[in-house]
């Protein structure tokens, strides 16, 4: 964690939508990127449910329905998946509640639930200021403040230290209350304290930590409850304990409990206000407790003044939620120098990154051209941008044009078009297919959104298509996600085409062929690819990469190999010697010694996609442009740019940036710019069911670059090899011909592999061949739902 002076608070100043009125005593939970706020008071108790989207910076009021609860403040508020539970709180001055409500946030549906009372003892009495914590399928209620008087206008406070357990039903509903029998000394009665639950990694023993609160005076004691044994204890904490406080917040991120704000005792400052005001004040102090070592660390001390408004001002009764490793704080009251009955509420929203972001996923290829790449990577939550870098200093040497030379590759092949055999092509895909959240991309950059070939289907067996991003290297590889339809006709179809370049001629390894040959079957073992030779486009293939291949000797000049895609999911180690074909331009950057890596910035990007056609050259002697500390953005306008060139391999890595700086880089991916002349990828892929199995059809490439000689379609099948390594798919060719459609029989589908690396799916590949060779392969994932039933069932 950064030192206190380096904390990088951010105030959210630009947002849209209906902003909730300022308040205190409200509660908030997080569902993915959403911060959901309910209740609180300021000139009346609020009863609206407000939602803030931390990605789009938008506030909105969902249209809730059902048993809508009354407004409440200082209530219990927990989240279990997309279900939110509300318990108790103050519903009007002097009148407290012990009612329980459930909100199904997926439908914004409220429901009043009535848990069974304890088998012995009474259910919880009406209260406010209690803690309500969730772990597993149970909520834990501790303490709070009750009103002993039956007259709500005559408030007789009673501090509580009772402890209840509420068992939840799966998905919706509750079972009932119970009163666990605890061991050890029970914490003193209190309200407006905090309680969090933390389970140390690999220990399997969850503990609840109670800190602070109010019982006539503010408290600073720390209590621990072992949930498995129900034993209370007081950990011996080290470090500087925060001041006694109530109405603060506590959030767990990693192994730390972060404490912010609250009411603290007054230290005798000369405040010219009422005597009552001198007893307490708000604070903006910020500390954390390491829950593994029980050591306190002060990040912002209580005495540290902030004259630049660079962090939240003192407050109490605010809300705080953790989204990823980022803490959000909203509203609360600032009681400093204010009379007791005229509190002023803060209206501001702040966030703080507590640690550098994790490494993103490897860079994935959407499309490659002769001089550009369109790439993406998985989003990292709560980041401010991404630094994308590439490495162009790959060691190349002149390549031989002898087509008999080949890399060490893996492949198992039986050709279904030859009598008595099957065609099987293993492919190291490393199993990552991730839904593209950005624009649908078609071959050669055509937006599928407006593609007339993709239209609403009226066939009840039609399939909805949605675009997928894939890993591909050295070849135009296109991936499409096809949703298995079980619920009536779909009304739209979107196909995403993702490209990169690779020679698809069949290559038979000279050193990798097994002696086991039966009929027209040849077994090919896997070895690390360190060389490559081809007369078509000189694909660059790196260590630990597998090229797929057809096996029978008679097919060498007429059949294709599917694209190698594992290269983009493999961390590059020491550089290997890789030849270029004669058609490949020489690398414009000087070759480095093997194992060295010099990274150049492509730029800093707000979103998780980038169109790369240039990169910035490093100043002499520099290893990296961007500063890997605080995320200083370099002045790219002062740097010289270098264009990408055709037929050249580039390595990519990406790191996320937040308020703590630049995080670790992803594993390295490698792609190669295309060489002109190969056909594009087939597009507009459709699947529909028929009596024989399914009908698979596609449209010709939008850029055939000559006459299309044939198409090949493949199906990923189950093998023992996949069971041992699920990320390595094995494909069987199911079609080869001039038609743009084929039937996949029920018998073939019975042998299909269900790929679980993303959503469960059956995987197909389709590619086209012209006079120069095979071009892009379109990878199609036919979604199967979450069940492991056979296809078409």
C-alpha positions in Angstrom: 0.0 0.0 0.0 1.2 3.5 -0.8 2.4 5.7 2.0 -0.2 8.2 3.3 1.2 11.1 1.3 1.0 9.1 -1.9 -2.7 8.0 -1.6 -4.3 8.9 -4.9 -7.9 9.8 -4.1 -10.2 10.6 -7.0 -13.3 12.6 -6.8 -15.9 11.7 -9.4 -16.9 15.0 -10.9 -18.5 13.9 -14.2 -21.5 11.6 -14.1 -25.0 11.4 -15.5 -28.5 10.4 -14.4 -30.6 11.4 -11.3 -28.1 11.9 -8.5 -29.6 10.9 -5.1 -30.0 13.6 -2.5 -27.2 13.8 0.1 -27.9 11.8 3.3 -26.5 9.8 6.2 -27.3 6.4 7.7 -27.7 4.9 4.2 -26.2 1.5 3.2 -24.6 0.3 0.0 -23.5 -3.0 -1.6 -21.8 -3.9 -4.8 -23.0 -6.2 -7.6 -20.2 -6.4 -10.1 -19.6 -2.8 -11.3 -22.8 -1.5 -9.7 -23.0 0.3 -6.4 -26.5 -0.1 -5.0 -27.7 2.4 -2.3 -30.8 2.2 -0.1 -32.2 4.3 2.7 -30.6 6.9 4.8 -32.0 10.2 6.1 -31.7 13.9 5.5 -34.9 15.9 6.0 -36.9 12.7 6.1 -36.0 9.1 5.6 -35.3 8.1 2.0 -37.1 5.1 0.5 -35.6 5.1 -3.0 -33.2 2.5 -4.4 -30.4 4.2 -6.3 -27.8 2.5 -8.5 -24.4 3.9 -9.7 -22.6 2.3 -12.5 -18.9 2.7 -11.8 -18.0 1.9 -15.4 -20.3 4.4 -17.2 -20.4 6.9 -14.3 -24.2 6.9 -14.5 -26.8 7.1 -11.7 -30.1 5.5 -12.3 -33.4 4.7 -10.5 -34.5 1.1 -11.2 -38.2 0.5 -11.6 -38.7 -1.6 -8.5 -41.9 -3.6 -7.9 -43.3 -6.1 -5.4 -43.3 -5.6 -1.6 -41.4 -2.4 -1.6 -40.1 -1.7 1.9 -40.6 1.6 3.7 -37.6 3.9 3.9 -35.2 3.1 6.7 -31.8 4.3 8.1 -29.0 2.6 10.0 -30.3 -0.8 8.7 -28.6 -4.1 7.8 -27.9 -4.4 4.1 -26.1 -7.4 2.5 -25.7 -8.9 -0.9 -25.7 -12.6 -1.9 -25.0 -12.8 -5.6 -27.8 -10.7 -7.1 -30.0 -11.0 -4.0 -30.0 -8.2 -1.5 -31.4 -8.5 2.1 -32.5 -5.6 4.2 -33.1 -6.0 7.9 -34.3 -3.5 10.6 -33.4 0.1 10.8 -35.2 3.3 11.8 -38.4 3.8 9.8 -39.3 7.1 11.5 -38.0 9.0 14.5 -38.1 6.7 17.6 -39.6 3.8 15.7 -37.4 0.9 14.7 -38.0 -2.2 12.6 -37.2 -5.9 12.7 -38.7 -6.7 9.3 -36.7 -8.5 6.6 -37.0 -7.8 2.9 -35.3 -9.4 -0.1 -34.6 -7.7 -3.4 -33.9 -9.8 -6.5 -31.7 -7.2 -8.3 -31.9 -9.2 -11.6 -35.6 -8.2 -11.8 -35.7 -5.4 -9.3 -38.3 -7.3 -7.4 -38.9 -6.7 -3.7 -40.3 -9.4 -1.4 -41.1 -9.4 2.3 -39.8 -12.6 3.9 -40.8 -14.0 7.2 -38.1 -16.2 8.7 -39.0 -18.8 11.3 -38.3 -17.7 14.9 -35.5 -19.4 16.9 -36.3 -22.8 18.3 -35.5 -21.3 21.7 -35.7 -17.7 22.5 -37.3 -14.7 20.8 -36.5 -13.4 17.3 -34.5 -10.1 17.1 -36.2 -7.1 18.5 -36.6 -3.9 16.4 -33.3 -2.1 16.2 -31.0 0.3 14.4 -27.2 0.6 14.1 -26.7 -3.2 14.2 -24.2 -5.1 12.0 -25.5 -7.6 9.5 -22.8 -9.7 7.8 -23.0 -12.5 5.2 -20.9 -15.5 4.9 -21.9 -18.5 2.8 -25.6 -19.1 3.2 -25.9 -17.4 6.6 -26.2 -13.8 7.8 -24.9 -12.8 11.3 -26.7 -10.1 13.3 -24.9 -8.5 16.2 -25.9 -5.6 18.5 -27.6 -2.4 17.7 -29.9 0.1 19.5 -33.4 -0.6 20.7 -36.1 1.7 22.1 -37.3 0.5 25.4 -40.3 2.8 25.3 -43.5 1.9 23.6 -44.0 5.5 22.8 -41.9 6.4 19.8 -41.8 10.0 20.9 -40.3 9.0 24.2 -37.0 7.3 23.2 -35.4 5.2 25.9 -32.3 3.7 24.3 -31.1 0.2 25.1 -27.7 -0.9 23.6 -27.7 -4.5 22.5 -25.0 -7.2 22.2 -27.2 -10.2 21.2 -26.1 -12.4 18.4 -28.3 -14.2 15.8 -27.8 -16.4 12.8 -30.1 -16.3 9.8 -30.0 -19.2 7.4 -30.8 -18.5 3.8 -32.4 -20.6 1.2 -30.5 -21.0 -2.1 -31.4 -18.3 -4.6 -34.4 -16.8 -2.7 -36.1 -16.9 0.6 -34.8 -17.7 4.1 -35.1 -20.6 6.5 -35.1 -18.9 9.9 -33.3 -17.4 12.9 -31.3 -19.2 15.4 -29.4 -18.1 18.5 -25.9 -19.7 18.4 -24.3 -20.7 21.7 -21.0 -18.8 21.9 -17.9 -19.2 24.0 -15.7 -16.7 25.7 -16.4 -13.1 26.8 -19.1 -11.4 24.6 -18.3 -7.9 23.3 -20.1 -5.1 25.3 -23.4 -3.8 24.0 -23.0 -1.3 21.2 -24.5 0.3 18.0 -23.1 2.0 14.9 -20.1 -0.4 15.0 -18.8 -2.4 12.0 -18.5 -6.2 11.5 -16.7 -7.9 8.6 -16.1 -11.6 7.9 -12.7 -12.8 6.6 -11.4 -16.2 5.8 -7.6 -16.6 5.5 -6.4 -18.3 2.4 -6.0 -22.0 2.8 -7.2 -22.0 6.4 -10.9 -22.6 5.9 -11.8 -20.9 9.2 -13.9 -17.8 8.7 -13.8 -15.1 11.4 -16.0 -12.1 12.1 -14.3 -8.9 13.2 -16.2 -6.3 15.2 -14.7 -2.9 15.6 -15.7 0.3 17.5 -19.2 1.5 17.9 -21.1 3.5 20.5 -22.3 2.7 24.0 -22.7 6.1 25.7 -19.1 6.7 24.5 -17.2 5.8 21.4 -15.3 2.5 21.4 -12.0 1.4 19.8 -12.0 -2.3 20.8 -11.5 -5.1 18.3 -13.3 -8.4 18.7 -13.0 -11.7 16.8 -15.6 -14.4 16.5 -14.5 -17.8 15.1 -17.6 -18.9 13.2 -16.8 -22.6 13.2 -16.4 -22.8 17.0 -18.5 -19.7 17.9 -15.7 -18.5 20.2 -15.3 -14.8 21.0 -11.8 -13.4 21.6 -9.9 -10.1 21.6 -6.9 -10.3 19.2 -3.7 -8.6 20.4 -3.4 -6.0 17.7 -0.1 -4.3 16.9 0.4 -0.8 15.5 -1.5 2.4 16.2 -5.2 1.7 16.9 -7.6 4.2 15.3 -9.3 6.6 17.6 -12.6 5.4 19.2 -15.4 5.9 16.7 -18.9 5.1 15.6 -20.7 5.6 12.3 -17.5 4.6 10.4 -17.2 2.1 7.6 -15.2 -1.1 7.3 -14.4 -3.0 4.1 -12.3 -6.0 3.4 -10.0 -6.1 0.3 -7.6 -8.9 0.2 -6.4 -9.5 3.8 -7.0 -5.9 4.9 -9.9 -4.3 6.7 -10.1 -0.6 5.8 -11.6 1.8 8.3 -12.7 5.2 7.2 -14.3 8.2 8.8 -16.9 8.2 11.6 -17.5 10.2 14.8 -14.6 10.4 17.2 -14.2 12.0 20.6 -13.3 15.7 20.6 -9.7 16.4 21.6 -10.4 19.8 23.2 -10.2 22.1 20.2 -11.5 25.6 20.9 -14.8 25.4 19.0 -17.2 28.3 19.6 -20.4 26.2 19.5 -22.7 24.5 21.9 -21.1 22.5 24.7 -22.7 19.3 23.2 -20.8 19.8 20.0 -17.5 19.7 21.8 -18.0 16.1 22.8 -17.4 14.6 19.3 -16.6 15.5 15.7 -16.3 13.8 12.3 -13.0 12.5 11.0 -11.4 11.7 7.7 -8.8 9.4 9.1 -8.1 6.2 7.2 -6.4 3.0 8.5 -6.3 -0.6 7.8 -5.9 -3.8 9.9 -4.0 -6.6 8.4 -6.3 -9.5 9.3 -3.5 -12.1 9.0 -1.0 -10.3 11.3 -3.5 -8.2 13.4 -1.4 -5.1 12.8 -2.9 -1.6 12.3 -1.4 0.8 9.7 -2.4 4.5 9.6 -2.8 5.8 6.0 -4.3 9.2 6.8 -3.9 10.3 10.4 -6.6 12.2 12.2 -4.5 15.3 12.6 -3.5 15.5 8.9 -5.1 18.5 7.4 -6.1 18.7 3.8 -6.1 22.2 2.5 -6.2 21.3 -1.2 -9.4 19.2 -1.1 -7.4 16.3 -2.5 -9.3 13.7 -0.4 -12.7 13.3 1.2 -13.5 15.8 4.0 -14.4 14.5 7.5 -17.7 12.6 7.6 -19.8 10.0 9.4 -22.8 7.9 8.5 -21.5 7.6 4.9 -21.4 4.4 2.8 -18.4 2.6 1.4 -18.2 -0.4 -1.0 -15.3 -2.3 -2.5 -15.4 -3.1 -6.2 -12.3 -5.1 -7.1 -9.5 -3.4 -5.2 -11.1 0.0 -5.4 -13.0 1.6 -2.5 -15.9 4.0 -3.3 -17.3 6.5 -0.7 -20.5 8.4 -1.0 -22.2 11.1 1.0 -22.5 11.0 4.9 -22.8 13.9 7.3 -20.2 16.4 8.3 -20.9 17.3 11.9 -17.8 19.4 12.4 -18.7 22.8 13.8 -22.4 22.1 13.3 -25.2 22.2 15.8 -26.6 18.8 16.7 -30.0 19.3 15.0 -28.7 20.8 11.8 -26.3 18.4 10.2 -24.9 19.1 6.8 -24.5 16.2 4.4 -21.8 15.7 1.9 -22.8 15.3 -1.7 -19.5 14.0 -3.1 -18.5 10.6 -4.5 -14.9 9.5 -4.1 -12.8 6.4 -4.9 -9.4 5.1 -3.9 -7.4 2.4 -5.4 -5.9 0.3 -2.6 -3.3 -1.5 -4.8 -2.0 -1.7 -8.3 -4.3 -3.6 -10.7 -3.6 -7.2 -11.6 -2.2 -8.2 -14.9 -4.7 -8.3 -17.7 -5.3 -11.4 -19.9 -3.0 -11.9 -22.9 -3.6 -9.7 -25.8 -5.9 -11.3 -28.3 -6.2 -10.7 -32.0 -9.4 -9.5 -33.6 -8.1 -8.7 -37.0 -4.8 -8.4 -38.8 -4.0 -6.7 -42.1 -0.7 -6.2 -43.9 0.2 -3.2 -41.8 -2.1 -3.2 -38.7 -3.6 -5.2 -35.9 -6.9 -4.8 -34.2 -6.4 -6.3 -30.7 -8.3 -6.7 -27.5 -7.8 -8.1 -24.0 -10.1 -8.9 -21.1 -11.3 -5.9 -19.1 -9.8 -5.4 -15.6 -12.3 -3.9 -13.2 -11.9 -0.4 -11.9 -8.9 0.7 -13.9 -8.3 4.1 -15.6 -6.5 2.8 -18.7 -4.1 0.3 -20.2 -0.5 0.6 -21.4 0.0 -1.5 -24.5 3.6 -2.3 -25.6 5.1 -4.3 -28.5 8.4 -5.8 -29.2 9.7 -5.8 -32.7 13.3 -7.0 -32.2 12.8 -10.6 -33.1 15.8 -12.4 -34.4 15.2 -13.4 -38.0 17.3 -14.9 -40.7 16.9 -15.6 -44.4 14.5 -18.4 -45.0 14.7 -21.3 -47.3 12.1 -21.6 -50.0 12.2 -25.4 -49.9 8.6 -26.4 -49.1 9.8 -29.8 -47.7 11.4 -28.1 -44.7 8.9 -28.0 -41.8 8.8 -27.2 -38.1 8.3 -29.7 -35.4 4.6 -29.9 -35.0 1.8 -31.9 -33.6 -1.0 -33.5 -35.6 -3.3 -36.5 -35.8 -5.0 -36.8 -39.2 -7.4 -39.2 -40.9 -9.1 -37.9 -44.1 -12.8 -38.5 -44.1 -12.9 -38.1 -47.9 -10.7 -41.1 -48.3 -12.5 -44.4 -48.0 -12.2 -46.0 -44.6 -10.5 -43.2 -42.7 -11.3 -40.1 -40.6 -9.6 -36.7 -40.5 -8.4 -35.5 -37.2 -6.4 -32.3 -36.6 -5.2 -31.4 -33.2 -4.8 -27.7 -32.5 -3.2 -26.0 -29.5 -5.7 -23.3 -28.9 -5.0 -22.9 -25.2 -8.7 -22.6 -24.7 -9.6 -19.0 -24.5 -12.5 -17.6 -26.4 -13.9 -14.4 -24.8 -17.0 -12.5 -25.8 -16.1 -9.2 -27.5 -17.8 -6.3 -25.7 -16.9 -3.9 -28.5 -18.0 -3.4 -32.1 -18.6 -6.5 -34.1 -15.8 -6.8 -36.7 -16.2 -8.5 -40.0 -13.6 -9.6 -42.6 -11.5 -6.7 -43.8 -13.1 -4.4 -41.3 -16.7 -4.6 -42.4 -19.1 -4.0 -39.5 -21.4 -7.0 -39.2 -24.0 -4.8 -37.5 -25.0 -3.5 -40.9 -24.2 -6.6 -43.0 -27.2 -7.5 -45.2 -26.1 -11.1 -45.1 -26.9 -11.3 -41.4 -30.7 -10.9 -41.1 -33.4 -11.9 -38.7 -34.2 -15.6 -39.1 -37.7 -17.0 -39.3 -36.6 -20.6 -38.9 -37.6 -22.0 -35.5 -34.3 -23.8 -35.5 -32.2 -20.7 -36.3 -29.2 -19.9 -34.2 -28.2 -16.5 -32.8 -24.7 -15.5 -33.6 -22.6 -13.3 -31.5 -19.0 -12.2 -32.0 -16.1 -13.6 -30.1 -12.5 -12.5 -29.8 -9.8 -15.2 -30.2 -6.2 -15.8 -29.9 -4.5 -16.2 -33.3 -1.1 -16.0 -34.6 0.5 -16.0 -38.0 -2.9 -16.6 -39.7 -6.2 -14.9 -40.2 -8.2 -16.7 -37.5 -11.8 -15.8 -37.1 -14.0 -16.7 -34.2 -17.7 -16.6 -33.9 -19.9 -17.6 -31.0 -23.1 -19.3 -32.0 -25.8 -19.6 -29.4 -27.6 -22.9 -29.3 -31.3 -22.1 -29.6 -33.8 -24.0 -27.4 -36.4 -21.4 -26.8 -38.0 -20.3 -30.1 -36.8 -18.2 -33.0 -34.1 -15.5 -32.6 -34.6 -12.2 -34.2 -31.0 -11.1 -34.8 -27.7 -12.6 -35.9 -24.3 -11.1 -35.4 -21.1 -12.6 -36.7 -17.7 -11.3 -35.6 -14.8 -12.1 -37.8 -11.3 -12.0 -36.3 -8.2 -12.2 -38.4 -4.4 -12.8 -38.5 -2.1 -14.3 -41.2 -0.6 -17.9 -41.6 0.3 -20.2 -44.4 -2.2 -23.0 -44.4 -0.3 -25.4 -46.6 0.1 -28.8 -45.2 3.5 -29.3 -43.6 4.8 -32.8 -42.8 7.5 -32.7 -40.1 10.7 -34.5 -41.0 11.6 -35.5 -37.4 8.2 -35.8 -35.7 6.5 -38.6 -37.6 5.7 -41.7 -35.6 6.2 -45.1 -37.0 2.6 -46.0 -36.3 0.8 -45.7 -39.7 -2.5 -47.5 -40.4 -4.4 -47.2 -43.7 -4.0 -43.5 -44.6 -3.4 -42.3 -41.1 -0.2 -40.8 -39.9 0.5 -39.9 -36.2 2.5 -36.7 -35.6 3.9 -36.0 -32.2 4.3 -32.6 -30.6 7.6 -30.8 -30.2 8.4 -27.1 -29.7 8.4 -25.2 -33.0 11.7 -23.5 -33.5 11.8 -23.2 -37.2 9.4 -22.8 -40.1 9.7 -22.9 -43.8 7.0 -22.2 -46.4 6.9 -20.7 -49.9 3.6 -19.0 -49.3 3.7 -16.5 -46.5 6.5 -17.4 -44.1 4.6 -17.7 -40.9 6.6 -16.9 -37.8 6.2 -19.7 -35.2 7.7 -19.4 -31.8 8.7 -21.8 -29.0 6.0 -23.9 -27.4 3.6 -23.3 -30.3 1.8 -26.1 -32.3 0.9 -26.0 -35.9 -1.9 -28.2 -37.0 -1.3 -30.4 -40.0 -2.8 -33.0 -42.3 -0.9 -36.2 -42.3 -1.1 -38.4 -45.4 1.8 -37.9 -47.7 -0.4 -37.7 -50.8 -2.1 -34.6 -49.3 0.9 -32.4 -48.9 0.2 -30.2 -51.8 -3.5 -30.1 -51.8 -4.9 -30.0 -48.3 -4.6 -27.3 -45.6 -3.5 -27.0 -42.1 -5.6 -25.1 -39.6 -4.1 -22.0 -38.1 -1.8 -22.1 -35.1 -3.5 -20.2 -32.3 -1.7 -21.2 -29.1 1.1 -18.7 -29.8 -1.0 -15.9 -28.5 -1.6 -17.6 -25.2 2.0 -18.7 -24.6 4.5 -16.7 -22.5 7.5 -16.1 -24.8 10.8 -17.2 -23.3 14.2 -17.0 -24.9 13.9 -16.1 -28.6 14.3 -18.9 -31.1 15.8 -18.8 -34.6 12.9 -18.2 -37.0 13.4 -18.0 -40.7 11.4 -15.7 -43.0 10.2 -16.8 -46.4 11.5 -15.0 -49.4 8.3 -13.0 -49.6 8.7 -11.5 -46.2 10.2 -8.1 -45.8 13.1 -7.7 -43.5 12.5 -6.4 -40.1 13.2 -2.6 -40.0 14.5 -2.7 -36.4 18.0 -4.1 -35.6 18.1 -7.6 -34.4 18.8 -8.1 -30.7 20.7 -10.9 -29.0 18.6 -14.0 -28.2 16.7 -13.6 -25.0 16.8 -9.7 -24.9 13.5 -7.8 -25.1 13.1 -4.1 -25.9 9.6 -2.9 -25.4 8.1 0.1 -27.2 4.9 1.8 -26.2 1.9 1.6 -28.6 0.1 4.0 -26.3 -2.2 4.3 -23.3 -5.8 3.3 -24.0 -9.0 4.0 -22.1 -10.7 0.8 -23.2 -9.7 -2.7 -23.7 -9.3 -2.6 -27.5 -6.7 -1.0 -29.8 -6.1 -0.5 -33.5 -2.3 -0.8 -33.9 -0.6 0.5 -37.0 2.3 2.4 -35.4 4.4 2.3 -32.3 6.7 4.8 -30.6 10.5 4.4 -30.9 12.4 4.4 -27.7 15.0 7.1 -27.1 18.4 5.7 -27.2 19.3 3.7 -24.1 15.8 3.6 -22.8 14.1 0.3 -22.0 10.6 1.6 -21.7 8.8 4.9 -22.2 6.1 4.8 -19.6 7.1 5.2 -16.0 6.1 2.1 -14.0 5.5 3.9 -10.7 2.9 6.5 -10.6 1.2 6.3 -13.9 2.8 9.2 -15.7 1.7 9.5 -19.3 4.6 10.2 -21.6 4.5 13.0 -24.1 4.2 10.8 -27.2 4.2 13.9 -29.4 7.9 14.2 -28.8 8.7 10.6 -29.9 9.3 9.2 -33.4 6.7 6.8 -34.7 7.4 3.5 -36.6 4.8 2.0 -38.9 4.1 -1.8 -38.9 5.2 -3.6 -42.0 3.8 -6.7 -43.8 4.8 -10.2 -43.0 6.5 -9.3 -39.7 6.0 -10.8 -36.3 5.2 -8.6 -33.3 5.0 -9.5 -29.6 2.5 -7.7 -27.4 1.9 -7.2 -23.7 -0.5 -5.0 -21.8 -0.7 -3.6 -18.2 -3.6 -2.0 -16.4 -3.3 1.5 -14.8 -5.1 2.8 -11.7 -4.5 5.4 -9.1 -1.6 3.3 -7.6 0.3 3.2 -10.9 0.9 0.6 -13.6 0.4 -3.0 -12.6 2.2 -6.1 -13.9 2.2 -6.9 -17.6 0.3 -9.7 -19.1 1.9 -12.7 -20.6 3.2 -12.2 -24.1 1.3 -12.7 -27.3 2.7 -12.8 -30.8 1.0 -12.0 -34.1 2.1 -11.5 -37.6 1.0 -9.0 -40.2 -0.5 -10.5 -43.3 1.0 -10.9 -46.7 -1.4 -10.0 -49.6 -2.9 -12.6 -51.8 -4.6 -15.1 -49.5 -8.4 -15.3 -49.3 -10.3 -13.8 -46.4 -12.3 -15.7 -43.9 -15.7 -17.1 -44.6 -18.4 -15.0 -43.0 -22.2 -15.0 -42.1 -22.0 -18.4 -40.5 -25.3 -20.0 -39.7 -26.4 -23.2 -37.9 -29.9 -24.8 -38.1 -31.1 -28.1 -37.0 -32.4 -30.7 -39.3 -33.4 -34.4 -39.3 -29.8 -35.5 -40.0 -28.1 -33.3 -37.4 -27.3 -29.7 -38.1 -26.9 -27.7 -41.3 -23.7 -25.5 -41.3 -23.5 -22.8 -43.9 -21.4 -19.7 -44.6 -20.8 -17.0 -47.1 -17.7 -16.7 -49.3 -14.9 -14.4 -48.1 -15.5 -10.7 -48.8 -12.0 -10.6 -50.2 -11.3 -13.8 -52.1 -8.1 -12.5 -53.7 -8.8 -14.8 -56.7 -10.9 -17.9 -57.3 -11.9 -19.9 -54.3 -10.9 -23.5 -55.0 -12.4 -25.2 -52.0 -13.6 -24.9 -48.4 -12.8 -27.1 -45.4 -14.9 -27.4 -42.2 -13.7 -29.0 -39.0 -15.2 -30.2 -35.7 -13.4 -30.3 -32.4 -13.8 -33.9 -31.1 -13.3 -35.7 -27.8 -10.0 -37.4 -27.3 -7.9 -38.7 -24.4 -5.5 -35.9 -25.4 -8.1 -33.2 -24.6 -8.9 -34.9 -21.3 -5.3 -34.6 -20.3 -5.0 -31.0 -21.6 -8.5 -29.4 -22.1 -6.9 -26.3 -23.6 -5.6 -28.2 -26.6 -8.4 -29.0 -29.0 -8.3 -31.7 -31.6 -10.3 -31.2 -34.8 -11.8 -33.6 -37.3 -12.4 -32.5 -40.9 -16.1 -33.0 -41.7 -16.2 -31.3 -45.1 -14.0 -30.4 -48.1 -15.5 -29.0 -51.3 -16.8 -26.0 -53.2 -20.2 -25.7 -51.6 -20.7 -23.1 -48.9 -22.6 -25.5 -46.7 -22.5 -29.0 -45.2 -24.4 -31.3 -43.0 -22.9 -32.3 -39.6 -24.6 -35.6 -38.7 -25.8 -36.6 -35.3 -23.2 -39.3 -35.3 -20.4 -36.7 -35.8 -21.9 -34.5 -33.1 -22.0 -37.4 -30.7 -18.2 -37.3 -30.7 -18.0 -33.5 -30.4 -15.9 -32.0 -27.6 -17.7 -29.6 -25.4 -15.3 -26.7 -24.8 -15.6 -25.2 -21.2 -12.9 -22.7 -21.4 -15.5 -20.0 -21.9 -19.2 -20.7 -22.0 -19.9 -24.4 -22.9 -19.7 -24.8 -26.7 -19.1 -27.1 -29.6 -16.3 -25.7 -31.8 -16.2 -25.6 -35.6 -13.7 -24.1 -38.0 -14.2 -23.1 -41.6 -11.6 -21.8 -44.1 -11.2 -21.0 -47.8 -8.5 -21.8 -50.3 -7.4 -19.9 -53.4 -4.5 -20.4 -55.8 -2.1 -19.2 -53.2 -3.3 -21.4 -50.4 -5.7 -21.4 -47.4 -6.6 -18.1 -45.8 -8.4 -17.3 -42.6 -10.2 -19.9 -40.6 -13.5 -18.8 -39.0 -13.8 -20.4 -35.6 -17.4 -21.0 -34.5 -18.5 -21.8 -31.0 -22.0 -23.2 -30.8 -23.2 -22.5 -27.3 -24.7 -25.4 -25.5 -25.9 -23.9 -22.2 -24.6 -25.1 -18.8 -25.7 -28.7 -19.0 -23.5 -31.5 -20.2 -26.2 -33.1 -22.3 -25.5 -34.4 -25.8 -25.8 -31.9 -28.6 -29.3 -31.6 -30.1 -30.8 -33.2 -27.0 
